[in-house]
């Protein structure tokens, strides 16, 4: 598929006319190079006045929105990490308390075993005497 040549002999016109003809040739070139997207790009240029202000404003707005969402995500992540660290410390404190209680209960159980052995020995001695 051959593309037609876009070179034309421009008649001598005023400066504005030359700019209009060059702009028309550029639009025609855009249509030949990318015909699927040409209508959309031309519509965008017409809507924004051809200056690209809408695209730049939208891009800046998107970047600002992305930055705000990024900062909020960081804050939420920091809060979650802080909460997890708090839970770790709380759990460690609870485990320490439970282990202290277990040690004291172990001592109490050992004391009760000794007392039980003493009572059994006393009962055994009193039965032997009878």
Backbone as XML, in Angstrom:
<?xml version="1.0"?>
<chain id="A" units="angstrom">
  <residue number="1" name="UNK">
    <atom name="N" x="0.853" y="-1.169" z="0.000"/>
    <atom name="CA" x="0.000" y="0.000" z="0.000"/>
    <atom name="C" x="0.895" y="1.227" z="0.000"/>
  </residue>
  <residue number="2" name="UNK">
    <atom name="N" x="0.756" y="2.001" z="-1.014"/>
    <atom name="CA" x="1.602" y="3.178" z="-1.146"/>
    <atom name="C" x="0.865" y="4.391" z="-0.603"/>
  </residue>
  <residue number="3" name="UNK">
    <atom name="N" x="1.626" y="5.229" z="0.036"/>
    <atom name="CA" x="1.042" y="6.465" z="0.562"/>
    <atom name="C" x="1.254" y="7.565" z="-0.474"/>
  </residue>
  <residue number="4" name="UNK">
    <atom name="N" x="0.236" y="8.370" z="-0.623"/>
    <atom name="CA" x="0.413" y="9.462" z="-1.593"/>
    <atom name="C" x="1.388" y="10.497" z="-1.050"/>
  </residue>
  <residue number="5" name="UNK">
    <atom name="N" x="2.067" y="11.134" z="-1.937"/>
    <atom name="CA" x="3.022" y="12.163" z="-1.546"/>
    <atom name="C" x="2.264" y="13.371" z="-1.034"/>
  </residue>
  <residue number="6" name="UNK">
    <atom name="N" x="2.795" y="13.934" z="0.048"/>
    <atom name="CA" x="2.129" y="15.079" z="0.660"/>
    <atom name="C" x="2.786" y="16.392" z="0.245"/>
  </residue>
  <residue number="7" name="UNK">
    <atom name="N" x="3.635" y="16.325" z="-0.692"/>
    <atom name="CA" x="4.288" y="17.555" z="-1.147"/>
    <atom name="C" x="3.410" y="18.210" z="-2.192"/>
  </residue>
  <residue number="8" name="UNK">
    <atom name="N" x="3.091" y="19.441" z="-1.945"/>
    <atom name="CA" x="2.261" y="20.220" z="-2.852"/>
    <atom name="C" x="2.995" y="21.492" z="-3.204"/>
  </residue>
  <residue number="9" name="UNK">
    <atom name="N" x="2.685" y="22.002" z="-4.322"/>
    <atom name="CA" x="3.205" y="23.327" z="-4.681"/>
    <atom name="C" x="2.276" y="24.350" z="-4.056"/>
  </residue>
  <residue number="10" name="UNK">
    <atom name="N" x="2.785" y="25.043" z="-3.043"/>
    <atom name="CA" x="1.971" y="26.022" z="-2.354"/>
    <atom name="C" x="1.924" y="27.306" z="-3.172"/>
  </residue>
  <residue number="11" name="UNK">
    <atom name="N" x="0.716" y="27.769" z="-3.424"/>
    <atom name="CA" x="0.620" y="29.052" z="-4.139"/>
    <atom name="C" x="1.063" y="30.181" z="-3.236"/>
  </residue>
  <residue number="12" name="UNK">
    <atom name="N" x="1.446" y="31.275" z="-3.831"/>
    <atom name="CA" x="1.853" y="32.435" z="-3.047"/>
    <atom name="C" x="0.614" y="33.029" z="-2.385"/>
  </residue>
  <residue number="13" name="UNK">
    <atom name="N" x="0.542" y="32.873" z="-1.068"/>
    <atom name="CA" x="-0.587" y="33.426" z="-0.310"/>
    <atom name="C" x="-0.024" y="34.250" z="0.818"/>
  </residue>
  <residue number="14" name="UNK">
    <atom name="N" x="-0.907" y="34.807" z="1.564"/>
    <atom name="CA" x="-0.481" y="35.582" z="2.727"/>
    <atom name="C" x="0.097" y="34.647" z="3.780"/>
  </residue>
  <residue number="15" name="UNK">
    <atom name="N" x="0.778" y="35.244" z="4.751"/>
    <atom name="CA" x="1.439" y="34.456" z="5.797"/>
    <atom name="C" x="0.437" y="33.591" z="6.559"/>
  </residue>
  <residue number="16" name="UNK">
    <atom name="N" x="-0.731" y="34.126" z="6.898"/>
    <atom name="CA" x="-1.748" y="33.359" z="7.604"/>
    <atom name="C" x="-2.255" y="32.217" z="6.748"/>
  </residue>
  <residue number="17" name="UNK">
    <atom name="N" x="-2.380" y="32.436" z="5.517"/>
    <atom name="CA" x="-2.827" y="31.387" z="4.600"/>
    <atom name="C" x="-1.812" y="30.260" z="4.541"/>
  </residue>
  <residue number="18" name="UNK">
    <atom name="N" x="-0.530" y="30.625" z="4.568"/>
    <atom name="CA" x="0.511" y="29.603" z="4.547"/>
    <atom name="C" x="0.452" y="28.749" z="5.813"/>
  </residue>
  <residue number="19" name="UNK">
    <atom name="N" x="0.241" y="29.416" z="6.949"/>
    <atom name="CA" x="0.126" y="28.669" z="8.193"/>
    <atom name="C" x="-1.083" y="27.738" z="8.162"/>
  </residue>
  <residue number="20" name="UNK">
    <atom name="N" x="-2.180" y="28.217" z="7.602"/>
    <atom name="CA" x="-3.379" y="27.387" z="7.524"/>
    <atom name="C" x="-3.131" y="26.178" z="6.634"/>
  </residue>
  <residue number="21" name="UNK">
    <atom name="N" x="-2.452" y="26.394" z="5.512"/>
    <atom name="CA" x="-2.170" y="25.299" z="4.587"/>
    <atom name="C" x="-1.221" y="24.294" z="5.242"/>
  </residue>
  <residue number="22" name="UNK">
    <atom name="N" x="-0.208" y="24.777" z="5.967"/>
    <atom name="CA" x="0.734" y="23.879" z="6.637"/>
    <atom name="C" x="0.009" y="23.086" z="7.733"/>
  </residue>
  <residue number="23" name="UNK">
    <atom name="N" x="-0.864" y="23.757" z="8.469"/>
    <atom name="CA" x="-1.634" y="23.075" z="9.501"/>
    <atom name="C" x="-2.534" y="22.013" z="8.877"/>
  </residue>
  <residue number="24" name="UNK">
    <atom name="N" x="-3.155" y="22.334" z="7.751"/>
    <atom name="CA" x="-3.996" y="21.361" z="7.065"/>
    <atom name="C" x="-3.180" y="20.183" z="6.585"/>
  </residue>
  <residue number="25" name="UNK">
    <atom name="N" x="-1.988" y="20.444" z="6.091"/>
    <atom name="CA" x="-1.111" y="19.360" z="5.644"/>
    <atom name="C" x="-0.680" y="18.482" z="6.822"/>
  </residue>
  <residue number="26" name="UNK">
    <atom name="N" x="-0.411" y="19.108" z="7.941"/>
    <atom name="CA" x="-0.057" y="18.327" z="9.138"/>
    <atom name="C" x="-1.211" y="17.432" z="9.573"/>
  </residue>
  <residue number="27" name="UNK">
    <atom name="N" x="-2.429" y="17.978" z="9.546"/>
    <atom name="CA" x="-3.598" y="17.171" z="9.897"/>
    <atom name="C" x="-3.783" y="16.027" z="8.916"/>
  </residue>
  <residue number="28" name="UNK">
    <atom name="N" x="-3.573" y="16.298" z="7.633"/>
    <atom name="CA" x="-3.676" y="15.263" z="6.614"/>
    <atom name="C" x="-2.610" y="14.189" z="6.830"/>
  </residue>
  <residue number="29" name="UNK">
    <atom name="N" x="-1.412" y="14.604" z="7.207"/>
    <atom name="CA" x="-0.333" y="13.655" z="7.481"/>
    <atom name="C" x="-0.694" y="12.785" z="8.684"/>
  </residue>
  <residue number="30" name="UNK">
    <atom name="N" x="-1.277" y="13.385" z="9.724"/>
    <atom name="CA" x="-1.703" y="12.617" z="10.886"/>
    <atom name="C" x="-2.751" y="11.591" z="10.486"/>
  </residue>
  <residue number="31" name="UNK">
    <atom name="N" x="-3.658" y="11.953" z="9.608"/>
    <atom name="CA" x="-4.673" y="11.016" z="9.161"/>
    <atom name="C" x="-4.060" y="9.853" z="8.393"/>
  </residue>
  <residue number="32" name="UNK">
    <atom name="N" x="-3.030" y="10.125" z="7.595"/>
    <atom name="CA" x="-2.401" y="9.063" z="6.815"/>
    <atom name="C" x="-1.507" y="8.181" z="7.680"/>
  </residue>
  <residue number="33" name="UNK">
    <atom name="N" x="-0.835" y="8.757" z="8.683"/>
    <atom name="CA" x="0.088" y="7.990" z="9.511"/>
    <atom name="C" x="-0.658" y="7.119" z="10.513"/>
  </residue>
  <residue number="34" name="UNK">
    <atom name="N" x="-1.607" y="7.689" z="11.201"/>
    <atom name="CA" x="-2.345" y="6.919" z="12.204"/>
    <atom name="C" x="-3.839" y="7.163" z="12.034"/>
  </residue>
  <residue number="35" name="UNK">
    <atom name="N" x="-4.467" y="6.508" z="11.058"/>
    <atom name="CA" x="-5.872" y="6.769" z="10.775"/>
    <atom name="C" x="-6.822" y="6.330" z="11.894"/>
  </residue>
  <residue number="36" name="UNK">
    <atom name="N" x="-6.468" y="5.307" z="12.711"/>
    <atom name="CA" x="-7.379" y="4.832" z="13.756"/>
    <atom name="C" x="-7.494" y="5.834" z="14.894"/>
  </residue>
  <residue number="37" name="UNK">
    <atom name="N" x="-6.396" y="6.494" z="15.209"/>
    <atom name="CA" x="-6.394" y="7.410" z="16.333"/>
    <atom name="C" x="-6.538" y="8.866" z="15.911"/>
  </residue>
  <residue number="38" name="UNK">
    <atom name="N" x="-6.611" y="9.098" z="14.632"/>
    <atom name="CA" x="-6.588" y="10.481" z="14.160"/>
    <atom name="C" x="-7.807" y="11.268" z="14.605"/>
  </residue>
  <residue number="39" name="UNK">
    <atom name="N" x="-8.969" y="10.647" z="14.539"/>
    <atom name="CA" x="-10.173" y="11.378" z="14.904"/>
    <atom name="C" x="-10.160" y="11.751" z="16.374"/>
  </residue>
  <residue number="40" name="UNK">
    <atom name="N" x="-9.695" y="10.830" z="17.215"/>
    <atom name="CA" x="-9.634" y="11.125" z="18.644"/>
    <atom name="C" x="-8.644" y="12.246" z="18.935"/>
  </residue>
  <residue number="41" name="UNK">
    <atom name="N" x="-7.472" y="12.201" z="18.318"/>
    <atom name="CA" x="-6.476" y="13.241" z="18.584"/>
    <atom name="C" x="-6.935" y="14.587" z="18.056"/>
  </residue>
  <residue number="42" name="UNK">
    <atom name="N" x="-7.585" y="14.592" z="16.907"/>
    <atom name="CA" x="-8.087" y="15.862" z="16.385"/>
    <atom name="C" x="-9.202" y="16.405" z="17.268"/>
  </residue>
  <residue number="43" name="UNK">
    <atom name="N" x="-10.063" y="15.514" z="17.761"/>
    <atom name="CA" x="-11.131" y="15.962" z="18.653"/>
    <atom name="C" x="-10.557" y="16.536" z="19.941"/>
  </residue>
  <residue number="44" name="UNK">
    <atom name="N" x="-9.514" y="15.902" z="20.478"/>
    <atom name="CA" x="-8.878" y="16.416" z="21.691"/>
    <atom name="C" x="-8.274" y="17.782" z="21.445"/>
  </residue>
  <residue number="45" name="UNK">
    <atom name="N" x="-7.621" y="17.944" z="20.297"/>
    <atom name="CA" x="-7.010" y="19.239" z="19.995"/>
    <atom name="C" x="-8.069" y="20.315" z="19.837"/>
  </residue>
  <residue number="46" name="UNK">
    <atom name="N" x="-9.196" y="19.957" z="19.230"/>
    <atom name="CA" x="-10.256" y="20.942" z="19.066"/>
    <atom name="C" x="-10.871" y="21.300" z="20.415"/>
  </residue>
  <residue number="47" name="UNK">
    <atom name="N" x="-11.047" y="20.308" z="21.289"/>
    <atom name="CA" x="-11.649" y="20.568" z="22.607"/>
    <atom name="C" x="-10.744" y="21.412" z="23.481"/>
  </residue>
  <residue number="48" name="UNK">
    <atom name="N" x="-9.449" y="21.215" z="23.393"/>
    <atom name="CA" x="-8.524" y="21.966" z="24.234"/>
    <atom name="C" x="-8.003" y="23.205" z="23.536"/>
  </residue>
  <residue number="49" name="UNK">
    <atom name="N" x="-8.450" y="23.460" z="22.365"/>
    <atom name="CA" x="-7.958" y="24.623" z="21.643"/>
    <atom name="C" x="-6.601" y="24.359" z="21.020"/>
  </residue>
  <residue number="50" name="UNK">
    <atom name="N" x="-6.174" y="23.121" z="20.978"/>
    <atom name="CA" x="-4.909" y="22.777" z="20.357"/>
    <atom name="C" x="-3.704" y="23.094" z="21.210"/>
  </residue>
  <residue number="51" name="UNK">
    <atom name="N" x="-3.914" y="23.582" z="22.427"/>
    <atom name="CA" x="-2.778" y="23.985" z="23.256"/>
    <atom name="C" x="-2.352" y="22.890" z="24.219"/>
  </residue>
  <residue number="52" name="UNK">
    <atom name="N" x="-3.172" y="21.883" z="24.433"/>
    <atom name="CA" x="-2.828" y="20.794" z="25.337"/>
    <atom name="C" x="-3.025" y="21.140" z="26.802"/>
  </residue>
  <residue number="53" name="UNK">
    <atom name="N" x="-3.766" y="22.206" z="27.094"/>
    <atom name="CA" x="-3.979" y="22.604" z="28.480"/>
    <atom name="C" x="-4.792" y="21.559" z="29.237"/>
  </residue>
  <residue number="54" name="UNK">
    <atom name="N" x="-5.774" y="20.951" z="28.583"/>
    <atom name="CA" x="-6.609" y="19.946" z="29.234"/>
    <atom name="C" x="-5.801" y="18.727" z="29.615"/>
  </residue>
  <residue number="55" name="UNK">
    <atom name="N" x="-4.919" y="18.310" z="28.747"/>
    <atom name="CA" x="-4.101" y="17.132" z="29.021"/>
    <atom name="C" x="-3.114" y="17.439" z="30.136"/>
  </residue>
  <residue number="56" name="UNK">
    <atom name="N" x="-2.486" y="18.601" z="30.109"/>
    <atom name="CA" x="-1.521" y="18.970" z="31.142"/>
    <atom name="C" x="-2.211" y="19.128" z="32.495"/>
  </residue>
  <residue number="57" name="UNK">
    <atom name="N" x="-3.385" y="19.737" z="32.493"/>
    <atom name="CA" x="-4.130" y="19.899" z="33.742"/>
    <atom name="C" x="-4.571" y="18.559" z="34.302"/>
  </residue>
  <residue number="58" name="UNK">
    <atom name="N" x="-5.028" y="17.693" z="33.423"/>
    <atom name="CA" x="-5.448" y="16.364" z="33.843"/>
    <atom name="C" x="-4.258" y="15.568" z="34.374"/>
  </residue>
  <residue number="59" name="UNK">
    <atom name="N" x="-3.111" y="15.705" z="33.700"/>
    <atom name="CA" x="-1.905" y="14.991" z="34.125"/>
    <atom name="C" x="-1.456" y="15.479" z="35.506"/>
  </residue>
  <residue number="60" name="UNK">
    <atom name="N" x="-1.478" y="16.790" z="35.703"/>
    <atom name="CA" x="-1.098" y="17.356" z="36.996"/>
    <atom name="C" x="-2.070" y="16.907" z="38.085"/>
  </residue>
  <residue number="61" name="UNK">
    <atom name="N" x="-3.342" y="16.894" z="37.758"/>
    <atom name="CA" x="-4.362" y="16.460" z="38.714"/>
    <atom name="C" x="-4.167" y="14.982" z="39.059"/>
  </residue>
  <residue number="62" name="UNK">
    <atom name="N" x="-3.862" y="14.162" z="38.055"/>
    <atom name="CA" x="-3.620" y="12.739" z="38.300"/>
    <atom name="C" x="-2.384" y="12.530" z="39.166"/>
  </residue>
  <residue number="63" name="UNK">
    <atom name="N" x="-1.339" y="13.321" z="38.916"/>
    <atom name="CA" x="-0.129" y="13.203" z="39.727"/>
    <atom name="C" x="-0.407" y="13.614" z="41.168"/>
  </residue>
  <residue number="64" name="UNK">
    <atom name="N" x="-1.185" y="14.660" z="41.356"/>
    <atom name="CA" x="-1.536" y="15.131" z="42.701"/>
    <atom name="C" x="-2.378" y="14.071" z="43.417"/>
  </residue>
  <residue number="65" name="UNK">
    <atom name="N" x="-3.339" y="13.501" z="42.708"/>
    <atom name="CA" x="-4.175" y="12.455" z="43.281"/>
    <atom name="C" x="-3.334" y="11.235" z="43.644"/>
  </residue>
  <residue number="66" name="UNK">
    <atom name="N" x="-2.417" y="10.848" z="42.775"/>
    <atom name="CA" x="-1.525" y="9.721" z="43.049"/>
    <atom name="C" x="-0.680" y="10.007" z="44.279"/>
  </residue>
  <residue number="67" name="UNK">
    <atom name="N" x="-0.143" y="11.220" z="44.387"/>
    <atom name="CA" x="0.689" y="11.598" z="45.522"/>
    <atom name="C" x="-0.104" y="11.542" z="46.826"/>
  </residue>
  <residue number="68" name="UNK">
    <atom name="N" x="-1.339" y="12.038" z="46.806"/>
    <atom name="CA" x="-2.185" y="12.029" z="48.000"/>
    <atom name="C" x="-2.510" y="10.596" z="48.406"/>
  </residue>
  <residue number="69" name="UNK">
    <atom name="N" x="-2.856" y="9.755" z="47.434"/>
    <atom name="CA" x="-3.159" y="8.354" z="47.731"/>
    <atom name="C" x="-1.914" y="7.654" z="48.259"/>
  </residue>
  <residue number="70" name="UNK">
    <atom name="N" x="-0.758" y="7.961" z="47.703"/>
    <atom name="CA" x="0.500" y="7.369" z="48.156"/>
    <atom name="C" x="0.786" y="7.748" z="49.604"/>
  </residue>
  <residue number="71" name="UNK">
    <atom name="N" x="0.612" y="9.032" z="49.944"/>
    <atom name="CA" x="0.842" y="9.502" z="51.309"/>
    <atom name="C" x="-0.148" y="8.842" z="52.268"/>
  </residue>
  <residue number="72" name="UNK">
    <atom name="N" x="-1.419" y="8.757" z="51.884"/>
    <atom name="CA" x="-2.416" y="8.113" z="52.736"/>
    <atom name="C" x="-2.081" y="6.638" z="52.949"/>
  </residue>
  <residue number="73" name="UNK">
    <atom name="N" x="-1.620" y="5.977" z="51.902"/>
    <atom name="CA" x="-1.228" y="4.572" z="52.025"/>
    <atom name="C" x="-0.058" y="4.422" z="52.988"/>
  </residue>
  <residue number="74" name="UNK">
    <atom name="N" x="0.904" y="5.322" z="52.906"/>
    <atom name="CA" x="2.037" y="5.275" z="53.828"/>
    <atom name="C" x="1.596" y="5.494" z="55.273"/>
  </residue>
  <residue number="75" name="UNK">
    <atom name="N" x="0.679" y="6.428" z="55.485"/>
    <atom name="CA" x="0.199" y="6.704" z="56.835"/>
    <atom name="C" x="-0.548" y="5.501" z="57.395"/>
  </residue>
  <residue number="76" name="UNK">
    <atom name="N" x="-1.417" y="4.900" z="56.581"/>
    <atom name="CA" x="-2.158" y="3.722" z="57.032"/>
    <atom name="C" x="-1.191" y="2.572" z="57.316"/>
  </residue>
  <residue number="77" name="UNK">
    <atom name="N" x="-0.198" y="2.389" z="56.460"/>
    <atom name="CA" x="0.791" y="1.333" z="56.680"/>
    <atom name="C" x="1.563" y="1.566" z="57.974"/>
  </residue>
  <residue number="78" name="UNK">
    <atom name="N" x="1.954" y="2.806" z="58.216"/>
    <atom name="CA" x="2.664" y="3.136" z="59.446"/>
    <atom name="C" x="1.793" y="2.866" z="60.666"/>
  </residue>
  <residue number="79" name="UNK">
    <atom name="N" x="0.513" y="3.212" z="60.583"/>
    <atom name="CA" x="-0.398" y="2.960" z="61.701"/>
    <atom name="C" x="-0.538" y="1.457" z="61.946"/>
  </residue>
  <residue number="80" name="UNK">
    <atom name="N" x="-0.660" y="0.678" z="60.879"/>
    <atom name="CA" x="-0.786" y="-0.769" z="61.047"/>
    <atom name="C" x="0.478" y="-1.385" z="61.645"/>
  </residue>
  <residue number="81" name="UNK">
    <atom name="N" x="1.626" y="-0.943" z="61.184"/>
    <atom name="CA" x="2.890" y="-1.457" z="61.720"/>
    <atom name="C" x="3.019" y="-1.092" z="63.195"/>
  </residue>
  <residue number="82" name="UNK">
    <atom name="N" x="2.653" y="0.132" z="63.545"/>
    <atom name="CA" x="2.707" y="0.550" z="64.947"/>
    <atom name="C" x="1.777" y="-0.306" z="65.807"/>
  </residue>
  <residue number="83" name="UNK">
    <atom name="N" x="0.596" y="-0.592" z="65.293"/>
    <atom name="CA" x="-0.358" y="-1.423" z="66.023"/>
    <atom name="C" x="0.188" y="-2.839" z="66.214"/>
  </residue>
  <residue number="84" name="UNK">
    <atom name="N" x="0.808" y="-3.380" z="65.198"/>
    <atom name="CA" x="1.390" y="-4.726" z="65.303"/>
    <atom name="C" x="2.516" y="-4.738" z="66.335"/>
  </residue>
  <residue number="85" name="UNK">
    <atom name="N" x="3.359" y="-3.722" z="66.325"/>
    <atom name="CA" x="4.439" y="-3.641" z="67.314"/>
    <atom name="C" x="3.855" y="-3.538" z="68.725"/>
  </residue>
  <residue number="86" name="UNK">
    <atom name="N" x="2.812" y="-2.746" z="68.892"/>
    <atom name="CA" x="2.141" y="-2.634" z="70.196"/>
    <atom name="C" x="1.605" y="-3.995" z="70.635"/>
  </residue>
  <residue number="87" name="UNK">
    <atom name="N" x="0.964" y="-4.722" z="69.706"/>
    <atom name="CA" x="0.447" y="-6.046" z="70.045"/>
    <atom name="C" x="1.563" y="-7.011" z="70.423"/>
  </residue>
  <residue number="88" name="UNK">
    <atom name="N" x="2.703" y="-6.915" z="69.748"/>
    <atom name="CA" x="3.841" y="-7.784" z="70.075"/>
    <atom name="C" x="4.311" y="-7.515" z="71.502"/>
  </residue>
  <residue number="89" name="UNK">
    <atom name="N" x="4.453" y="-6.244" z="71.870"/>
    <atom name="CA" x="4.878" y="-5.908" z="73.229"/>
    <atom name="C" x="3.852" y="-6.362" z="74.267"/>
  </residue>
  <residue number="90" name="UNK">
    <atom name="N" x="2.569" y="-6.155" z="73.966"/>
    <atom name="CA" x="1.532" y="-6.578" z="74.894"/>
    <atom name="C" x="1.568" y="-8.097" z="75.079"/>
  </residue>
  <residue number="91" name="UNK">
    <atom name="N" x="1.723" y="-8.820" z="73.980"/>
    <atom name="CA" x="1.773" y="-10.280" z="74.058"/>
    <atom name="C" x="2.977" y="-10.739" z="74.861"/>
  </residue>
  <residue number="92" name="UNK">
    <atom name="N" x="4.110" y="-10.084" z="74.639"/>
    <atom name="CA" x="5.308" y="-10.449" z="75.387"/>
    <atom name="C" x="5.104" y="-10.204" z="76.885"/>
  </residue>
  <residue number="93" name="UNK">
    <atom name="N" x="4.478" y="-9.100" z="77.235"/>
    <atom name="CA" x="4.205" y="-8.818" z="78.651"/>
    <atom name="C" x="3.275" y="-9.875" z="79.252"/>
  </residue>
  <residue number="94" name="UNK">
    <atom name="N" x="2.246" y="-10.256" z="78.500"/>
    <atom name="CA" x="1.318" y="-11.278" z="78.990"/>
    <atom name="C" x="2.033" y="-12.616" z="79.175"/>
  </residue>
  <residue number="95" name="UNK">
    <atom name="N" x="2.876" y="-12.981" z="78.230"/>
    <atom name="CA" x="3.619" y="-14.238" z="78.337"/>
    <atom name="C" x="4.552" y="-14.198" z="79.543"/>
  </residue>
  <residue number="96" name="UNK">
    <atom name="N" x="5.195" y="-13.054" z="79.771"/>
    <atom name="CA" x="6.060" y="-12.923" z="80.956"/>
    <atom name="C" x="5.257" y="-13.097" z="82.240"/>
  </residue>
  <residue number="97" name="UNK">
    <atom name="N" x="4.079" y="-12.496" z="82.303"/>
    <atom name="CA" x="3.242" y="-12.636" z="83.494"/>
    <atom name="C" x="2.815" y="-14.089" z="83.700"/>
  </residue>
  <residue number="98" name="UNK">
    <atom name="N" x="2.434" y="-14.738" z="82.622"/>
    <atom name="CA" x="2.002" y="-16.138" z="82.727"/>
    <atom name="C" x="3.164" y="-17.025" z="83.158"/>
  </residue>
  <residue number="99" name="UNK">
    <atom name="N" x="4.352" y="-16.793" z="82.615"/>
    <atom name="CA" x="5.502" y="-17.622" z="83.002"/>
    <atom name="C" x="5.860" y="-17.383" z="84.471"/>
  </residue>
  <residue number="100" name="UNK">
    <atom name="N" x="5.737" y="-16.138" z="84.947"/>
    <atom name="CA" x="5.986" y="-15.878" z="86.371"/>
    <atom name="C" x="4.974" y="-16.614" z="87.242"/>
  </residue>
  <residue number="101" name="UNK">
    <atom name="N" x="3.712" y="-16.600" z="86.840"/>
    <atom name="CA" x="2.678" y="-17.314" z="87.591"/>
    <atom name="C" x="2.950" y="-18.812" z="87.594"/>
  </residue>
  <residue number="102" name="UNK">
    <atom name="N" x="3.352" y="-19.331" z="86.440"/>
    <atom name="CA" x="3.648" y="-20.764" z="86.372"/>
    <atom name="C" x="4.810" y="-21.144" z="87.288"/>
  </residue>
  <residue number="103" name="UNK">
    <atom name="N" x="5.830" y="-20.293" z="87.321"/>
    <atom name="CA" x="6.955" y="-20.572" z="88.220"/>
    <atom name="C" x="6.523" y="-20.550" z="89.679"/>
  </residue>
  <residue number="104" name="UNK">
    <atom name="N" x="5.695" y="-19.572" z="90.034"/>
    <atom name="CA" x="5.232" y="-19.509" z="91.432"/>
    <atom name="C" x="4.325" y="-20.694" z="91.746"/>
  </residue>
  <residue number="105" name="UNK">
    <atom name="N" x="3.479" y="-21.101" z="90.788"/>
    <atom name="CA" x="2.622" y="-22.270" z="91.005"/>
    <atom name="C" x="3.466" y="-23.542" z="91.104"/>
  </residue>
  <residue number="106" name="UNK">
    <atom name="N" x="4.533" y="-23.609" z="90.325"/>
    <atom name="CA" x="5.415" y="-24.769" z="90.404"/>
    <atom name="C" x="6.040" y="-24.857" z="91.794"/>
  </residue>
  <residue number="107" name="UNK">
    <atom name="N" x="6.469" y="-23.716" z="92.317"/>
    <atom name="CA" x="7.031" y="-23.692" z="93.678"/>
    <atom name="C" x="5.982" y="-24.122" z="94.694"/>
  </residue>
  <residue number="108" name="UNK">
    <atom name="N" x="4.741" y="-23.634" z="94.516"/>
    <atom name="CA" x="3.660" y="-24.018" z="95.432"/>
    <atom name="C" x="3.377" y="-25.519" z="95.344"/>
  </residue>
  <residue number="109" name="UNK">
    <atom name="N" x="3.382" y="-26.056" z="94.130"/>
    <atom name="CA" x="3.135" y="-27.490" z="93.959"/>
    <atom name="C" x="4.243" y="-28.297" z="94.608"/>
  </residue>
  <residue number="110" name="UNK">
    <atom name="N" x="5.489" y="-27.882" z="94.463"/>
    <atom name="CA" x="6.606" y="-28.588" z="95.094"/>
    <atom name="C" x="6.492" y="-28.532" z="96.623"/>
  </residue>
  <residue number="111" name="UNK">
    <atom name="N" x="6.078" y="-27.379" z="97.126"/>
    <atom name="CA" x="5.887" y="-27.253" z="98.581"/>
    <atom name="C" x="4.767" y="-28.173" z="99.053"/>
  </residue>
  <residue number="112" name="UNK">
    <atom name="N" x="3.681" y="-28.260" z="98.259"/>
    <atom name="CA" x="2.572" y="-29.152" z="98.621"/>
    <atom name="C" x="3.003" y="-30.615" z="98.546"/>
  </residue>
  <residue number="113" name="UNK">
    <atom name="N" x="3.828" y="-30.963" z="97.581"/>
    <atom name="CA" x="4.333" y="-32.341" z="97.500"/>
    <atom name="C" x="5.165" y="-32.687" z="98.738"/>
  </residue>
  <residue number="114" name="UNK">
    <atom name="N" x="6.014" y="-31.763" z="99.148"/>
    <atom name="CA" x="6.827" y="-31.997" z="100.354"/>
    <atom name="C" x="5.933" y="-32.171" z="101.563"/>
  </residue>
  <residue number="115" name="UNK">
    <atom name="N" x="4.935" y="-31.302" z="101.683"/>
    <atom name="CA" x="3.997" y="-31.392" z="102.802"/>
    <atom name="C" x="3.234" y="-32.704" z="102.766"/>
  </residue>
  <residue number="116" name="UNK">
    <atom name="N" x="2.822" y="-33.127" z="101.586"/>
    <atom name="CA" x="2.115" y="-34.390" z="101.408"/>
    <atom name="C" x="3.010" y="-35.563" z="101.807"/>
  </residue>
  <residue number="117" name="UNK">
    <atom name="N" x="4.269" y="-35.517" z="101.398"/>
    <atom name="CA" x="5.205" y="-36.581" z="101.789"/>
    <atom name="C" x="5.392" y="-36.621" z="103.303"/>
  </residue>
  <residue number="118" name="UNK">
    <atom name="N" x="5.487" y="-35.474" z="103.934"/>
    <atom name="CA" x="5.637" y="-35.416" z="105.394"/>
    <atom name="C" x="4.406" y="-36.013" z="106.059"/>
  </residue>
  <residue number="119" name="UNK">
    <atom name="N" x="3.207" y="-35.671" z="105.574"/>
    <atom name="CA" x="1.963" y="-36.200" z="106.153"/>
    <atom name="C" x="1.899" y="-37.713" z="105.973"/>
  </residue>
  <residue number="120" name="UNK">
    <atom name="N" x="2.254" y="-38.173" z="104.758"/>
    <atom name="CA" x="2.236" y="-39.622" z="104.514"/>
    <atom name="C" x="3.221" y="-40.351" z="105.423"/>
  </residue>
  <residue number="121" name="UNK">
    <atom name="N" x="4.394" y="-39.790" z="105.583"/>
    <atom name="CA" x="5.381" y="-40.406" z="106.483"/>
    <atom name="C" x="4.854" y="-40.448" z="107.917"/>
  </residue>
  <residue number="122" name="UNK">
    <atom name="N" x="4.234" y="-39.349" z="108.339"/>
    <atom name="CA" x="3.676" y="-39.295" z="109.697"/>
    <atom name="C" x="2.574" y="-40.341" z="109.866"/>
  </residue>
  <residue number="123" name="UNK">
    <atom name="N" x="1.702" y="-40.466" z="108.842"/>
    <atom name="CA" x="0.618" y="-41.456" z="108.923"/>
    <atom name="C" x="1.184" y="-42.866" z="108.921"/>
  </residue>
  <residue number="124" name="UNK">
    <atom name="N" x="2.181" y="-43.093" z="108.073"/>
    <atom name="CA" x="2.788" y="-44.421" z="108.033"/>
    <atom name="C" x="3.440" y="-44.766" z="109.374"/>
  </residue>
  <residue number="125" name="UNK">
    <atom name="N" x="4.084" y="-43.844" z="110.000"/>
    <atom name="CA" x="4.734" y="-44.086" z="111.297"/>
    <atom name="C" x="3.699" y="-44.308" z="112.372"/>
  </residue>
  <residue number="126" name="UNK">
    <atom name="N" x="2.594" y="-43.577" z="112.308"/>
    <atom name="CA" x="1.565" y="-43.752" z="113.338"/>
    <atom name="C" x="0.854" y="-45.085" z="113.151"/>
  </residue>
  <residue number="127" name="UNK">
    <atom name="N" x="0.731" y="-45.614" z="111.964"/>
    <atom name="CA" x="0.101" y="-46.905" z="111.722"/>
    <atom name="C" x="1.030" y="-48.030" z="112.154"/>
  </residue>
  <residue number="128" name="UNK">
    <atom name="N" x="2.296" y="-47.817" z="111.976"/>
    <atom name="CA" x="3.259" y="-48.843" z="112.366"/>
    <atom name="C" x="3.228" y="-49.000" z="113.874"/>
  </residue>
  <residue number="129" name="UNK">
    <atom name="N" x="3.109" y="-47.913" z="114.608"/>
    <atom name="CA" x="3.094" y="-47.959" z="116.077"/>
    <atom name="C" x="1.831" y="-48.619" z="116.606"/>
  </residue>
  <residue number="130" name="UNK">
    <atom name="N" x="0.773" y="-48.523" z="115.882"/>
    <atom name="CA" x="-0.464" y="-49.083" z="116.399"/>
    <atom name="C" x="-0.485" y="-50.531" z="116.197"/>
  </residue>
</chain>
